[in-house]
Amino acid sequence: MSSAKLLSSSKSEQRPVTAQYITDILTSSSSFDSSELIRHILEDVQKKSSKHKFLVNVTKITSSDDSECSAASNFGAVWDSEKDGYYSFEVSSEEHKSTIVSIYWVYIS
C-alpha cells in the first residue's frame, strides 16, 4: 500500500482535476515502475478534460540505509496562471523510499 502527500500546487482557478483525484490514482496504482505509473496517470487524467494537455514527471529518490539523501528540483513556465497549473506529490511505500510525482496541465482552446 502506498501513501501520497501533496507537496505543492499552483494557484490555478480552473483545475481540470482535483488533488484528491490525483491522490486516489497514486494510492491505487499497483505499479511503482515509472513508465507504468506515468501511463496510468495520463490515461486517467485525459478522461477528465479534452481542453488540457497533461505532462507527468516521476522522480525516484533512493539511498542506501547508511546515507542520507536529498533532492532539489525547480520548474519554470510561462503560462496562464488561471487555466494552467500543476500538482506535486510525494508517494511512499515500503519498497521505495520516496517518489516525487508532478502533474502539469496546460489549457488549449
C-alpha angles and dihedrals in degrees: 000000000000131000128213128204124189107237100178143340140187122257091242112153096201104054114173091208134024125240088243091056090055091044089055091051092049096047094045095049112113094199131068091186104122096226093047092047092050092048092049093050094046093049090054100042096045088063089061099059137013089186095068137067113217130209125188127196124188121194118184117205115203135170139164118259093255099052137063121233135204136180135194127194132176131191132190132184142168105222147126102284092203096055106022127060152123148238125213120198137183110220119194135182137165091261098047126046095214142332124195114212120189123188119194128187131194121193117233121189 
